[in-house]
């Protein structure tokens, strides 16, 4: 256990935000794809394991002029200027593929884009807006709030072999393969986040199809 005052006192020089992560346990949080890169940067992460934690932080907004930032947020600004330029260039080159993947998912995500916060994982989900993915989980259990959803973004790791496979499929004009990978990666991201699959049978079939 720690206090916010103690956290701020320990913050690295140049650190602007108080980073936190939500999950059912400390062990579960440490398995999140985005966790390893934040830790590599040397930033301390607060573990929010109670349902009320993130709702309380959303009300507080900041502490001692330091804003709270979830590591599941879209942009954590963890890249160097050189990495940002490289990511921007790749994102522009991949825009057509990302748009196709978004369409293939039929409105399940607000956007498909490059991730700036993944290290060894191929994919993750982030959220935009006031409702986070963890808040969606909590609200889904509350009567009358079952339909509340977060605006999800599917993020891809440029340095993972899966991204190279997607680019090769794009260059070969293999839209069927990109379609299947989009659905497969989205389902994998749901599983990583602890969210239920809409169609487990279809997911299993996709895995089998791509293993042939």
Secondary structure, 3 states (H helix, E strand, C coil): CCCHHHHHHHCCCCCCEEEEEECCCHHHHCCCCCHHHHHHCCCCEEEECCHHHHHHHHHHCEECCEEEEECCECCCCCCCHHHHHHHHHHHHHCHHHHHHHHHHCCCCCCEEEECCCCCCCCEEEEEECCCCHHHHHHHHCCCCCCCCCCEEEEEECCCCHHHHHHHHHHHCCCHHHHHHHHHHHHHHHHHHHCCCCCCHHHHHHHHHHHHC
